[in-house]
Amino acid sequence: MKWIKRDPARTISHLLLQGSKEFSMKRLLASLAVTAFLGLGLAGAAQAGSPHIHRDVHFRGTYFNHGYYFNSGYKFWSSYCWNPTYRCYTYWCPQISCNYYWCVPDRCYYPITYCPYGRFRW
């Protein structure tokens, strides 16, 4: 009987472990490829088909029929001042190049061109 020296690289547990590593790596690479494909595809579709996407990180506007409105937490106005024409403070949004005012009943900032209650001051 001839004894064969056992090669540790050829043990069953090692082969199983190696196979699972290869399978895990293939699964990881496949999921990364799918994620990248979907991410790029959705981003491209959103930019191409939707006028409501804005690139600024601080932009938190919500699109509606009259432009964008902002919730009470929005603090990225470049300037604000008392506007004697509208008799309220107006806030300048540099991302949209539009003046906004605070609408008390709706608790949000609306563009100065939109006045659902017929008045700007509360």
Phi and psi restraints in degrees (range 20) as a CNS / XPLOR table:
assign (resid 1 and name C) (resid 2 and name N)
       (resid 2 and name CA) (resid 2 and name C) 1.0 -102.7 20.0 2
assign (resid 2 and name N) (resid 2 and name CA)
       (resid 2 and name C) (resid 3 and name N) 1.0 127.3 20.0 2
assign (resid 2 and name C) (resid 3 and name N)
       (resid 3 and name CA) (resid 3 and name C) 1.0 -85.2 20.0 2
assign (resid 3 and name N) (resid 3 and name CA)
       (resid 3 and name C) (resid 4 and name N) 1.0 133.6 20.0 2
assign (resid 3 and name C) (resid 4 and name N)
       (resid 4 and name CA) (resid 4 and name C) 1.0 -105.8 20.0 2
assign (resid 4 and name N) (resid 4 and name CA)
       (resid 4 and name C) (resid 5 and name N) 1.0 128.3 20.0 2
assign (resid 4 and name C) (resid 5 and name N)
       (resid 5 and name CA) (resid 5 and name C) 1.0 -67.2 20.0 2
assign (resid 5 and name N) (resid 5 and name CA)
       (resid 5 and name C) (resid 6 and name N) 1.0 129.1 20.0 2
assign (resid 5 and name C) (resid 6 and name N)
       (resid 6 and name CA) (resid 6 and name C) 1.0 -77.9 20.0 2
assign (resid 6 and name N) (resid 6 and name CA)
       (resid 6 and name C) (resid 7 and name N) 1.0 129.9 20.0 2
assign (resid 6 and name C) (resid 7 and name N)
       (resid 7 and name CA) (resid 7 and name C) 1.0 -90.3 20.0 2
assign (resid 7 and name N) (resid 7 and name CA)
       (resid 7 and name C) (resid 8 and name N) 1.0 117.3 20.0 2
assign (resid 7 and name C) (resid 8 and name N)
       (resid 8 and name CA) (resid 8 and name C) 1.0 -61.4 20.0 2
assign (resid 8 and name N) (resid 8 and name CA)
       (resid 8 and name C) (resid 9 and name N) 1.0 -22.3 20.0 2
assign (resid 8 and name C) (resid 9 and name N)
       (resid 9 and name CA) (resid 9 and name C) 1.0 -75.5 20.0 2
assign (resid 9 and name N) (resid 9 and name CA)
       (resid 9 and name C) (resid 10 and name N) 1.0 -12.0 20.0 2
assign (resid 9 and name C) (resid 10 and name N)
       (resid 10 and name CA) (resid 10 and name C) 1.0 -111.2 20.0 2
assign (resid 10 and name N) (resid 10 and name CA)
       (resid 10 and name C) (resid 11 and name N) 1.0 14.5 20.0 2
assign (resid 10 and name C) (resid 11 and name N)
       (resid 11 and name CA) (resid 11 and name C) 1.0 -71.9 20.0 2
assign (resid 11 and name N) (resid 11 and name CA)
       (resid 11 and name C) (resid 12 and name N) 1.0 156.1 20.0 2
assign (resid 11 and name C) (resid 12 and name N)
       (resid 12 and name CA) (resid 12 and name C) 1.0 -63.8 20.0 2
assign (resid 12 and name N) (resid 12 and name CA)
       (resid 12 and name C) (resid 13 and name N) 1.0 -42.9 20.0 2
assign (resid 12 and name C) (resid 13 and name N)
       (resid 13 and name CA) (resid 13 and name C) 1.0 -63.1 20.0 2
assign (resid 13 and name N) (resid 13 and name CA)
       (resid 13 and name C) (resid 14 and name N) 1.0 -38.1 20.0 2
assign (resid 13 and name C) (resid 14 and name N)
       (resid 14 and name CA) (resid 14 and name C) 1.0 -65.7 20.0 2
assign (resid 14 and name N) (resid 14 and name CA)
       (resid 14 and name C) (resid 15 and name N) 1.0 -42.8 20.0 2
assign (resid 14 and name C) (resid 15 and name N)
       (resid 15 and name CA) (resid 15 and name C) 1.0 -64.0 20.0 2
assign (resid 15 and name N) (resid 15 and name CA)
       (resid 15 and name C) (resid 16 and name N) 1.0 -40.0 20.0 2
assign (resid 15 and name C) (resid 16 and name N)
       (resid 16 and name CA) (resid 16 and name C) 1.0 -65.3 20.0 2
assign (resid 16 and name N) (resid 16 and name CA)
       (resid 16 and name C) (resid 17 and name N) 1.0 -43.4 20.0 2
assign (resid 16 and name C) (resid 17 and name N)
       (resid 17 and name CA) (resid 17 and name C) 1.0 -63.4 20.0 2
assign (resid 17 and name N) (resid 17 and name CA)
       (resid 17 and name C) (resid 18 and name N) 1.0 -43.5 20.0 2
assign (resid 17 and name C) (resid 18 and name N)
       (resid 18 and name CA) (resid 18 and name C) 1.0 -61.9 20.0 2
assign (resid 18 and name N) (resid 18 and name CA)
       (resid 18 and name C) (resid 19 and name N) 1.0 -41.9 20.0 2
assign (resid 18 and name C) (resid 19 and name N)
       (resid 19 and name CA) (resid 19 and name C) 1.0 -63.1 20.0 2
assign (resid 19 and name N) (resid 19 and name CA)
       (resid 19 and name C) (resid 20 and name N) 1.0 -40.3 20.0 2
assign (resid 19 and name C) (resid 20 and name N)
       (resid 20 and name CA) (resid 20 and name C) 1.0 -70.2 20.0 2
assign (resid 20 and name N) (resid 20 and name CA)
       (resid 20 and name C) (resid 21 and name N) 1.0 -33.5 20.0 2
assign (resid 20 and name C) (resid 21 and name N)
       (resid 21 and name CA) (resid 21 and name C) 1.0 -64.8 20.0 2
assign (resid 21 and name N) (resid 21 and name CA)
       (resid 21 and name C) (resid 22 and name N) 1.0 -43.3 20.0 2
assign (resid 21 and name C) (resid 22 and name N)
       (resid 22 and name CA) (resid 22 and name C) 1.0 -63.3 20.0 2
assign (resid 22 and name N) (resid 22 and name CA)
       (resid 22 and name C) (resid 23 and name N) 1.0 -42.2 20.0 2
assign (resid 22 and name C) (resid 23 and name N)
       (resid 23 and name CA) (resid 23 and name C) 1.0 -63.9 20.0 2
assign (resid 23 and name N) (resid 23 and name CA)
       (resid 23 and name C) (resid 24 and name N) 1.0 -44.3 20.0 2
assign (resid 23 and name C) (resid 24 and name N)
       (resid 24 and name CA) (resid 24 and name C) 1.0 -63.4 20.0 2
assign (resid 24 and name N) (resid 24 and name CA)
       (resid 24 and name C) (resid 25 and name N) 1.0 -40.9 20.0 2
assign (resid 24 and name C) (resid 25 and name N)
       (resid 25 and name CA) (resid 25 and name C) 1.0 -65.8 20.0 2
assign (resid 25 and name N) (resid 25 and name CA)
       (resid 25 and name C) (resid 26 and name N) 1.0 -41.6 20.0 2
assign (resid 25 and name C) (resid 26 and name N)
       (resid 26 and name CA) (resid 26 and name C) 1.0 -63.5 20.0 2
assign (resid 26 and name N) (resid 26 and name CA)
       (resid 26 and name C) (resid 27 and name N) 1.0 -42.4 20.0 2
assign (resid 26 and name C) (resid 27 and name N)
       (resid 27 and name CA) (resid 27 and name C) 1.0 -63.8 20.0 2
assign (resid 27 and name N) (resid 27 and name CA)
       (resid 27 and name C) (resid 28 and name N) 1.0 -42.5 20.0 2
assign (resid 27 and name C) (resid 28 and name N)
       (resid 28 and name CA) (resid 28 and name C) 1.0 -62.0 20.0 2
assign (resid 28 and name N) (resid 28 and name CA)
       (resid 28 and name C) (resid 29 and name N) 1.0 -48.2 20.0 2
assign (resid 28 and name C) (resid 29 and name N)
       (resid 29 and name CA) (resid 29 and name C) 1.0 -63.5 20.0 2
assign (resid 29 and name N) (resid 29 and name CA)
       (resid 29 and name C) (resid 30 and name N) 1.0 -39.8 20.0 2
assign (resid 29 and name C) (resid 30 and name N)
       (resid 30 and name CA) (resid 30 and name C) 1.0 -65.0 20.0 2
assign (resid 30 and name N) (resid 30 and name CA)
       (resid 30 and name C) (resid 31 and name N) 1.0 -42.9 20.0 2
assign (resid 30 and name C) (resid 31 and name N)
       (resid 31 and name CA) (resid 31 and name C) 1.0 -68.0 20.0 2
assign (resid 31 and name N) (resid 31 and name CA)
       (resid 31 and name C) (resid 32 and name N) 1.0 -36.0 20.0 2
assign (resid 31 and name C) (resid 32 and name N)
       (resid 32 and name CA) (resid 32 and name C) 1.0 -64.6 20.0 2
assign (resid 32 and name N) (resid 32 and name CA)
       (resid 32 and name C) (resid 33 and name N) 1.0 -40.8 20.0 2
assign (resid 32 and name C) (resid 33 and name N)
       (resid 33 and name CA) (resid 33 and name C) 1.0 -64.6 20.0 2
assign (resid 33 and name N) (resid 33 and name CA)
       (resid 33 and name C) (resid 34 and name N) 1.0 -42.8 20.0 2
assign (resid 33 and name C) (resid 34 and name N)
       (resid 34 and name CA) (resid 34 and name C) 1.0 -65.2 20.0 2
assign (resid 34 and name N) (resid 34 and name CA)
       (resid 34 and name C) (resid 35 and name N) 1.0 -43.2 20.0 2
assign (resid 34 and name C) (resid 35 and name N)
       (resid 35 and name CA) (resid 35 and name C) 1.0 -61.6 20.0 2
assign (resid 35 and name N) (resid 35 and name CA)
       (resid 35 and name C) (resid 36 and name N) 1.0 -45.5 20.0 2
assign (resid 35 and name C) (resid 36 and name N)
       (resid 36 and name CA) (resid 36 and name C) 1.0 -63.7 20.0 2
assign (resid 36 and name N) (resid 36 and name CA)
       (resid 36 and name C) (resid 37 and name N) 1.0 -42.3 20.0 2
assign (resid 36 and name C) (resid 37 and name N)
       (resid 37 and name CA) (resid 37 and name C) 1.0 -62.7 20.0 2
assign (resid 37 and name N) (resid 37 and name CA)
       (resid 37 and name C) (resid 38 and name N) 1.0 -48.1 20.0 2
assign (resid 37 and name C) (resid 38 and name N)
       (resid 38 and name CA) (resid 38 and name C) 1.0 -65.7 20.0 2
assign (resid 38 and name N) (resid 38 and name CA)
       (resid 38 and name C) (resid 39 and name N) 1.0 -41.4 20.0 2
assign (resid 38 and name C) (resid 39 and name N)
       (resid 39 and name CA) (resid 39 and name C) 1.0 -61.5 20.0 2
assign (resid 39 and name N) (resid 39 and name CA)
       (resid 39 and name C) (resid 40 and name N) 1.0 -46.6 20.0 2
assign (resid 39 and name C) (resid 40 and name N)
       (resid 40 and name CA) (resid 40 and name C) 1.0 -68.9 20.0 2
assign (resid 40 and name N) (resid 40 and name CA)
       (resid 40 and name C) (resid 41 and name N) 1.0 -38.6 20.0 2
assign (resid 40 and name C) (resid 41 and name N)
       (resid 41 and name CA) (resid 41 and name C) 1.0 -66.0 20.0 2
assign (resid 41 and name N) (resid 41 and name CA)
       (resid 41 and name C) (resid 42 and name N) 1.0 -44.2 20.0 2
assign (resid 41 and name C) (resid 42 and name N)
       (resid 42 and name CA) (resid 42 and name C) 1.0 -69.7 20.0 2
assign (resid 42 and name N) (resid 42 and name CA)
       (resid 42 and name C) (resid 43 and name N) 1.0 -39.4 20.0 2
assign (resid 42 and name C) (resid 43 and name N)
       (resid 43 and name CA) (resid 43 and name C) 1.0 -63.9 20.0 2
assign (resid 43 and name N) (resid 43 and name CA)
       (resid 43 and name C) (resid 44 and name N) 1.0 -42.0 20.0 2
assign (resid 43 and name C) (resid 44 and name N)
       (resid 44 and name CA) (resid 44 and name C) 1.0 -65.5 20.0 2
assign (resid 44 and name N) (resid 44 and name CA)
       (resid 44 and name C) (resid 45 and name N) 1.0 -40.6 20.0 2
assign (resid 44 and name C) (resid 45 and name N)
       (resid 45 and name CA) (resid 45 and name C) 1.0 -66.9 20.0 2
assign (resid 45 and name N) (resid 45 and name CA)
       (resid 45 and name C) (resid 46 and name N) 1.0 -39.3 20.0 2
assign (resid 45 and name C) (resid 46 and name N)
       (resid 46 and name CA) (resid 46 and name C) 1.0 -66.0 20.0 2
assign (resid 46 and name N) (resid 46 and name CA)
       (resid 46 and name C) (resid 47 and name N) 1.0 -40.5 20.0 2
assign (resid 46 and name C) (resid 47 and name N)
       (resid 47 and name CA) (resid 47 and name C) 1.0 -71.9 20.0 2
assign (resid 47 and name N) (resid 47 and name CA)
       (resid 47 and name C) (resid 48 and name N) 1.0 -35.5 20.0 2
assign (resid 47 and name C) (resid 48 and name N)
       (resid 48 and name CA) (resid 48 and name C) 1.0 -78.4 20.0 2
assign (resid 48 and name N) (resid 48 and name CA)
       (resid 48 and name C) (resid 49 and name N) 1.0 -39.4 20.0 2
assign (resid 48 and name C) (resid 49 and name N)
       (resid 49 and name CA) (resid 49 and name C) 1.0 -101.5 20.0 2
assign (resid 49 and name N) (resid 49 and name CA)
       (resid 49 and name C) (resid 50 and name N) 1.0 -15.0 20.0 2
assign (resid 49 and name C) (resid 50 and name N)
       (resid 50 and name CA) (resid 50 and name C) 1.0 -117.0 20.0 2
assign (resid 50 and name N) (resid 50 and name CA)
       (resid 50 and name C) (resid 51 and name N) 1.0 125.7 20.0 2
assign (resid 50 and name C) (resid 51 and name N)
       (resid 51 and name CA) (resid 51 and name C) 1.0 -80.5 20.0 2
assign (resid 51 and name N) (resid 51 and name CA)
       (resid 51 and name C) (resid 52 and name N) 1.0 -0.4 20.0 2
assign (resid 51 and name C) (resid 52 and name N)
       (resid 52 and name CA) (resid 52 and name C) 1.0 -95.8 20.0 2
assign (resid 52 and name N) (resid 52 and name CA)
       (resid 52 and name C) (resid 53 and name N) 1.0 0.6 20.0 2
assign (resid 52 and name C) (resid 53 and name N)
       (resid 53 and name CA) (resid 53 and name C) 1.0 -86.8 20.0 2
assign (resid 53 and name N) (resid 53 and name CA)
       (resid 53 and name C) (resid 54 and name N) 1.0 132.9 20.0 2
assign (resid 53 and name C) (resid 54 and name N)
       (resid 54 and name CA) (resid 54 and name C) 1.0 -126.6 20.0 2
assign (resid 54 and name N) (resid 54 and name CA)
       (resid 54 and name C) (resid 55 and name N) 1.0 139.0 20.0 2
assign (resid 54 and name C) (resid 55 and name N)
       (resid 55 and name CA) (resid 55 and name C) 1.0 -84.7 20.0 2
assign (resid 55 and name N) (resid 55 and name CA)
       (resid 55 and name C) (resid 56 and name N) 1.0 -17.7 20.0 2
assign (resid 55 and name C) (resid 56 and name N)
       (resid 56 and name CA) (resid 56 and name C) 1.0 -67.8 20.0 2
assign (resid 56 and name N) (resid 56 and name CA)
       (resid 56 and name C) (resid 57 and name N) 1.0 134.2 20.0 2
assign (resid 56 and name C) (resid 57 and name N)
       (resid 57 and name CA) (resid 57 and name C) 1.0 -63.6 20.0 2
assign (resid 57 and name N) (resid 57 and name CA)
       (resid 57 and name C) (resid 58 and name N) 1.0 -37.7 20.0 2
assign (resid 57 and name C) (resid 58 and name N)
       (resid 58 and name CA) (resid 58 and name C) 1.0 -84.2 20.0 2
assign (resid 58 and name N) (resid 58 and name CA)
       (resid 58 and name C) (resid 59 and name N) 1.0 -5.4 20.0 2
assign (resid 58 and name C) (resid 59 and name N)
       (resid 59 and name CA) (resid 59 and name C) 1.0 -71.6 20.0 2
assign (resid 59 and name N) (resid 59 and name CA)
       (resid 59 and name C) (resid 60 and name N) 1.0 118.0 20.0 2
assign (resid 59 and name C) (resid 60 and name N)
       (resid 60 and name CA) (resid 60 and name C) 1.0 -124.2 20.0 2
assign (resid 60 and name N) (resid 60 and name CA)
       (resid 60 and name C) (resid 61 and name N) 1.0 27.3 20.0 2
assign (resid 60 and name C) (resid 61 and name N)
       (resid 61 and name CA) (resid 61 and name C) 1.0 -75.1 20.0 2
assign (resid 61 and name N) (resid 61 and name CA)
       (resid 61 and name C) (resid 62 and name N) 1.0 152.3 20.0 2
assign (resid 61 and name C) (resid 62 and name N)
       (resid 62 and name CA) (resid 62 and name C) 1.0 -115.1 20.0 2
assign (resid 62 and name N) (resid 62 and name CA)
       (resid 62 and name C) (resid 63 and name N) 1.0 128.2 20.0 2
assign (resid 62 and name C) (resid 63 and name N)
       (resid 63 and name CA) (resid 63 and name C) 1.0 -77.3 20.0 2
assign (resid 63 and name N) (resid 63 and name CA)
       (resid 63 and name C) (resid 64 and name N) 1.0 136.6 20.0 2
assign (resid 63 and name C) (resid 64 and name N)
       (resid 64 and name CA) (resid 64 and name C) 1.0 -142.3 20.0 2
assign (resid 64 and name N) (resid 64 and name CA)
       (resid 64 and name C) (resid 65 and name N) 1.0 -178.0 20.0 2
assign (resid 64 and name C) (resid 65 and name N)
       (resid 65 and name CA) (resid 65 and name C) 1.0 -58.5 20.0 2
assign (resid 65 and name N) (resid 65 and name CA)
       (resid 65 and name C) (resid 66 and name N) 1.0 -21.9 20.0 2
assign (resid 65 and name C) (resid 66 and name N)
       (resid 66 and name CA) (resid 66 and name C) 1.0 -108.6 20.0 2
assign (resid 66 and name N) (resid 66 and name CA)
       (resid 66 and name C) (resid 67 and name N) 1.0 16.2 20.0 2
assign (resid 66 and name C) (resid 67 and name N)
       (resid 67 and name CA) (resid 67 and name C) 1.0 122.3 20.0 2
assign (resid 67 and name N) (resid 67 and name CA)
       (resid 67 and name C) (resid 68 and name N) 1.0 -132.7 20.0 2
assign (resid 67 and name C) (resid 68 and name N)
       (resid 68 and name CA) (resid 68 and name C) 1.0 -119.2 20.0 2
assign (resid 68 and name N) (resid 68 and name CA)
       (resid 68 and name C) (resid 69 and name N) 1.0 145.6 20.0 2
assign (resid 68 and name C) (resid 69 and name N)
       (resid 69 and name CA) (resid 69 and name C) 1.0 -123.0 20.0 2
assign (resid 69 and name N) (resid 69 and name CA)
       (resid 69 and name C) (resid 70 and name N) 1.0 159.2 20.0 2
assign (resid 69 and name C) (resid 70 and name N)
       (resid 70 and name CA) (resid 70 and name C) 1.0 -125.0 20.0 2
assign (resid 70 and name N) (resid 70 and name CA)
       (resid 70 and name C) (resid 71 and name N) 1.0 140.8 20.0 2
assign (resid 70 and name C) (resid 71 and name N)
       (resid 71 and name CA) (resid 71 and name C) 1.0 -73.7 20.0 2
assign (resid 71 and name N) (resid 71 and name CA)
       (resid 71 and name C) (resid 72 and name N) 1.0 172.5 20.0 2
assign (resid 71 and name C) (resid 72 and name N)
       (resid 72 and name CA) (resid 72 and name C) 1.0 -63.2 20.0 2
assign (resid 72 and name N) (resid 72 and name CA)
       (resid 72 and name C) (resid 73 and name N) 1.0 -22.4 20.0 2
assign (resid 72 and name C) (resid 73 and name N)
       (resid 73 and name CA) (resid 73 and name C) 1.0 -79.9 20.0 2
assign (resid 73 and name N) (resid 73 and name CA)
       (resid 73 and name C) (resid 74 and name N) 1.0 -4.1 20.0 2
assign (resid 73 and name C) (resid 74 and name N)
       (resid 74 and name CA) (resid 74 and name C) 1.0 -72.5 20.0 2
assign (resid 74 and name N) (resid 74 and name CA)
       (resid 74 and name C) (resid 75 and name N) 1.0 124.4 20.0 2
assign (resid 74 and name C) (resid 75 and name N)
       (resid 75 and name CA) (resid 75 and name C) 1.0 -129.6 20.0 2
assign (resid 75 and name N) (resid 75 and name CA)
       (resid 75 and name C) (resid 76 and name N) 1.0 21.4 20.0 2
assign (resid 75 and name C) (resid 76 and name N)
       (resid 76 and name CA) (resid 76 and name C) 1.0 -105.9 20.0 2
assign (resid 76 and name N) (resid 76 and name CA)
       (resid 76 and name C) (resid 77 and name N) 1.0 33.4 20.0 2
assign (resid 76 and name C) (resid 77 and name N)
       (resid 77 and name CA) (resid 77 and name C) 1.0 -70.3 20.0 2
assign (resid 77 and name N) (resid 77 and name CA)
       (resid 77 and name C) (resid 78 and name N) 1.0 141.8 20.0 2
assign (resid 77 and name C) (resid 78 and name N)
       (resid 78 and name CA) (resid 78 and name C) 1.0 -79.9 20.0 2
assign (resid 78 and name N) (resid 78 and name CA)
       (resid 78 and name C) (resid 79 and name N) 1.0 -26.6 20.0 2
assign (resid 78 and name C) (resid 79 and name N)
       (resid 79 and name CA) (resid 79 and name C) 1.0 -163.7 20.0 2
assign (resid 79 and name N) (resid 79 and name CA)
       (resid 79 and name C) (resid 80 and name N) 1.0 164.0 20.0 2
assign (resid 79 and name C) (resid 80 and name N)
       (resid 80 and name CA) (resid 80 and name C) 1.0 -150.3 20.0 2
assign (resid 80 and name N) (resid 80 and name CA)
       (resid 80 and name C) (resid 81 and name N) 1.0 157.3 20.0 2
assign (resid 80 and name C) (resid 81 and name N)
       (resid 81 and name CA) (resid 81 and name C) 1.0 -161.5 20.0 2
assign (resid 81 and name N) (resid 81 and name CA)
       (resid 81 and name C) (resid 82 and name N) 1.0 163.2 20.0 2
assign (resid 81 and name C) (resid 82 and name N)
       (resid 82 and name CA) (resid 82 and name C) 1.0 -73.4 20.0 2
assign (resid 82 and name N) (resid 82 and name CA)
       (resid 82 and name C) (resid 83 and name N) 1.0 128.0 20.0 2
assign (resid 82 and name C) (resid 83 and name N)
       (resid 83 and name CA) (resid 83 and name C) 1.0 -108.1 20.0 2
assign (resid 83 and name N) (resid 83 and name CA)
       (resid 83 and name C) (resid 84 and name N) 1.0 108.5 20.0 2
assign (resid 83 and name C) (resid 84 and name N)
       (resid 84 and name CA) (resid 84 and name C) 1.0 -66.0 20.0 2
assign (resid 84 and name N) (resid 84 and name CA)
       (resid 84 and name C) (resid 85 and name N) 1.0 -25.6 20.0 2
assign (resid 84 and name C) (resid 85 and name N)
       (resid 85 and name CA) (resid 85 and name C) 1.0 -65.1 20.0 2
assign (resid 85 and name N) (resid 85 and name CA)
       (resid 85 and name C) (resid 86 and name N) 1.0 -44.6 20.0 2
assign (resid 85 and name C) (resid 86 and name N)
       (resid 86 and name CA) (resid 86 and name C) 1.0 -97.5 20.0 2
assign (resid 86 and name N) (resid 86 and name CA)
       (resid 86 and name C) (resid 87 and name N) 1.0 -8.6 20.0 2
assign (resid 86 and name C) (resid 87 and name N)
       (resid 87 and name CA) (resid 87 and name C) 1.0 57.0 20.0 2
assign (resid 87 and name N) (resid 87 and name CA)
       (resid 87 and name C) (resid 88 and name N) 1.0 45.2 20.0 2
assign (resid 87 and name C) (resid 88 and name N)
       (resid 88 and name CA) (resid 88 and name C) 1.0 -158.1 20.0 2
assign (resid 88 and name N) (resid 88 and name CA)
       (resid 88 and name C) (resid 89 and name N) 1.0 170.4 20.0 2
assign (resid 88 and name C) (resid 89 and name N)
       (resid 89 and name CA) (resid 89 and name C) 1.0 -77.0 20.0 2
assign (resid 89 and name N) (resid 89 and name CA)
       (resid 89 and name C) (resid 90 and name N) 1.0 138.5 20.0 2
assign (resid 89 and name C) (resid 90 and name N)
       (resid 90 and name CA) (resid 90 and name C) 1.0 -118.1 20.0 2
assign (resid 90 and name N) (resid 90 and name CA)
       (resid 90 and name C) (resid 91 and name N) 1.0 148.4 20.0 2
assign (resid 90 and name C) (resid 91 and name N)
       (resid 91 and name CA) (resid 91 and name C) 1.0 -122.3 20.0 2
assign (resid 91 and name N) (resid 91 and name CA)
       (resid 91 and name C) (resid 92 and name N) 1.0 129.9 20.0 2
assign (resid 91 and name C) (resid 92 and name N)
       (resid 92 and name CA) (resid 92 and name C) 1.0 -91.5 20.0 2
assign (resid 92 and name N) (resid 92 and name CA)
       (resid 92 and name C) (resid 93 and name N) 1.0 125.5 20.0 2
assign (resid 92 and name C) (resid 93 and name N)
       (resid 93 and name CA) (resid 93 and name C) 1.0 -102.5 20.0 2
assign (resid 93 and name N) (resid 93 and name CA)
       (resid 93 and name C) (resid 94 and name N) 1.0 108.5 20.0 2
assign (resid 93 and name C) (resid 94 and name N)
       (resid 94 and name CA) (resid 94 and name C) 1.0 -69.6 20.0 2
assign (resid 94 and name N) (resid 94 and name CA)
       (resid 94 and name C) (resid 95 and name N) 1.0 -25.3 20.0 2
assign (resid 94 and name C) (resid 95 and name N)
       (resid 95 and name CA) (resid 95 and name C) 1.0 -67.3 20.0 2
assign (resid 95 and name N) (resid 95 and name CA)
       (resid 95 and name C) (resid 96 and name N) 1.0 -34.4 20.0 2
assign (resid 95 and name C) (resid 96 and name N)
       (resid 96 and name CA) (resid 96 and name C) 1.0 -108.6 20.0 2
assign (resid 96 and name N) (resid 96 and name CA)
       (resid 96 and name C) (resid 97 and name N) 1.0 -14.1 20.0 2
assign (resid 96 and name C) (resid 97 and name N)
       (resid 97 and name CA) (resid 97 and name C) 1.0 59.5 20.0 2
assign (resid 97 and name N) (resid 97 and name CA)
       (resid 97 and name C) (resid 98 and name N) 1.0 58.1 20.0 2
assign (resid 97 and name C) (resid 98 and name N)
       (resid 98 and name CA) (resid 98 and name C) 1.0 -147.9 20.0 2
assign (resid 98 and name N) (resid 98 and name CA)
       (resid 98 and name C) (resid 99 and name N) 1.0 146.5 20.0 2
assign (resid 98 and name C) (resid 99 and name N)
       (resid 99 and name CA) (resid 99 and name C) 1.0 -86.9 20.0 2
assign (resid 99 and name N) (resid 99 and name CA)
       (resid 99 and name C) (resid 100 and name N) 1.0 144.0 20.0 2
assign (resid 99 and name C) (resid 100 and name N)
       (resid 100 and name CA) (resid 100 and name C) 1.0 -126.8 20.0 2
assign (resid 100 and name N) (resid 100 and name CA)
       (resid 100 and name C) (resid 101 and name N) 1.0 158.7 20.0 2
assign (resid 100 and name C) (resid 101 and name N)
       (resid 101 and name CA) (resid 101 and name C) 1.0 -134.0 20.0 2
assign (resid 101 and name N) (resid 101 and name CA)
       (resid 101 and name C) (resid 102 and name N) 1.0 160.4 20.0 2
assign (resid 101 and name C) (resid 102 and name N)
       (resid 102 and name CA) (resid 102 and name C) 1.0 -87.9 20.0 2
assign (resid 102 and name N) (resid 102 and name CA)
       (resid 102 and name C) (resid 103 and name N) 1.0 122.6 20.0 2
assign (resid 102 and name C) (resid 103 and name N)
       (resid 103 and name CA) (resid 103 and name C) 1.0 -99.1 20.0 2
assign (resid 103 and name N) (resid 103 and name CA)
       (resid 103 and name C) (resid 104 and name N) 1.0 109.4 20.0 2
assign (resid 103 and name C) (resid 104 and name N)
       (resid 104 and name CA) (resid 104 and name C) 1.0 -63.2 20.0 2
assign (resid 104 and name N) (resid 104 and name CA)
       (resid 104 and name C) (resid 105 and name N) 1.0 -49.4 20.0 2
assign (resid 104 and name C) (resid 105 and name N)
       (resid 105 and name CA) (resid 105 and name C) 1.0 -60.8 20.0 2
assign (resid 105 and name N) (resid 105 and name CA)
       (resid 105 and name C) (resid 106 and name N) 1.0 -36.4 20.0 2
assign (resid 105 and name C) (resid 106 and name N)
       (resid 106 and name CA) (resid 106 and name C) 1.0 -93.4 20.0 2
assign (resid 106 and name N) (resid 106 and name CA)
       (resid 106 and name C) (resid 107 and name N) 1.0 -7.5 20.0 2
assign (resid 106 and name C) (resid 107 and name N)
       (resid 107 and name CA) (resid 107 and name C) 1.0 52.9 20.0 2
assign (resid 107 and name N) (resid 107 and name CA)
       (resid 107 and name C) (resid 108 and name N) 1.0 50.6 20.0 2
assign (resid 107 and name C) (resid 108 and name N)
       (resid 108 and name CA) (resid 108 and name C) 1.0 -155.3 20.0 2
assign (resid 108 and name N) (resid 108 and name CA)
       (resid 108 and name C) (resid 109 and name N) 1.0 169.3 20.0 2
assign (resid 108 and name C) (resid 109 and name N)
       (resid 109 and name CA) (resid 109 and name C) 1.0 -95.7 20.0 2
assign (resid 109 and name N) (resid 109 and name CA)
       (resid 109 and name C) (resid 110 and name N) 1.0 125.4 20.0 2
assign (resid 109 and name C) (resid 110 and name N)
       (resid 110 and name CA) (resid 110 and name C) 1.0 -109.4 20.0 2
assign (resid 110 and name N) (resid 110 and name CA)
       (resid 110 and name C) (resid 111 and name N) 1.0 155.0 20.0 2
assign (resid 110 and name C) (resid 111 and name N)
       (resid 111 and name CA) (resid 111 and name C) 1.0 -62.8 20.0 2
assign (resid 111 and name N) (resid 111 and name CA)
       (resid 111 and name C) (resid 112 and name N) 1.0 146.8 20.0 2
assign (resid 111 and name C) (resid 112 and name N)
       (resid 112 and name CA) (resid 112 and name C) 1.0 -62.2 20.0 2
assign (resid 112 and name N) (resid 112 and name CA)
       (resid 112 and name C) (resid 113 and name N) 1.0 -19.2 20.0 2
assign (resid 112 and name C) (resid 113 and name N)
       (resid 113 and name CA) (resid 113 and name C) 1.0 -80.9 20.0 2
assign (resid 113 and name N) (resid 113 and name CA)
       (resid 113 and name C) (resid 114 and name N) 1.0 -5.5 20.0 2
assign (resid 113 and name C) (resid 114 and name N)
       (resid 114 and name CA) (resid 114 and name C) 1.0 -120.0 20.0 2
assign (resid 114 and name N) (resid 114 and name CA)
       (resid 114 and name C) (resid 115 and name N) 1.0 121.2 20.0 2
assign (resid 114 and name C) (resid 115 and name N)
       (resid 115 and name CA) (resid 115 and name C) 1.0 -137.8 20.0 2
assign (resid 115 and name N) (resid 115 and name CA)
       (resid 115 and name C) (resid 116 and name N) 1.0 85.8 20.0 2
assign (resid 115 and name C) (resid 116 and name N)
       (resid 116 and name CA) (resid 116 and name C) 1.0 -67.8 20.0 2
assign (resid 116 and name N) (resid 116 and name CA)
       (resid 116 and name C) (resid 117 and name N) 1.0 -21.0 20.0 2
assign (resid 116 and name C) (resid 117 and name N)
       (resid 117 and name CA) (resid 117 and name C) 1.0 -107.0 20.0 2
assign (resid 117 and name N) (resid 117 and name CA)
       (resid 117 and name C) (resid 118 and name N) 1.0 3.7 20.0 2
assign (resid 117 and name C) (resid 118 and name N)
       (resid 118 and name CA) (resid 118 and name C) 1.0 76.0 20.0 2
assign (resid 118 and name N) (resid 118 and name CA)
       (resid 118 and name C) (resid 119 and name N) 1.0 9.7 20.0 2
assign (resid 118 and name C) (resid 119 and name N)
       (resid 119 and name CA) (resid 119 and name C) 1.0 -154.1 20.0 2
assign (resid 119 and name N) (resid 119 and name CA)
       (resid 119 and name C) (resid 120 and name N) 1.0 156.1 20.0 2
assign (resid 119 and name C) (resid 120 and name N)
       (resid 120 and name CA) (resid 120 and name C) 1.0 -107.1 20.0 2
assign (resid 120 and name N) (resid 120 and name CA)
       (resid 120 and name C) (resid 121 and name N) 1.0 -22.5 20.0 2
assign (resid 120 and name C) (resid 121 and name N)
       (resid 121 and name CA) (resid 121 and name C) 1.0 -106.2 20.0 2
assign (resid 121 and name N) (resid 121 and name CA)
       (resid 121 and name C) (resid 122 and name N) 1.0 139.1 20.0 2
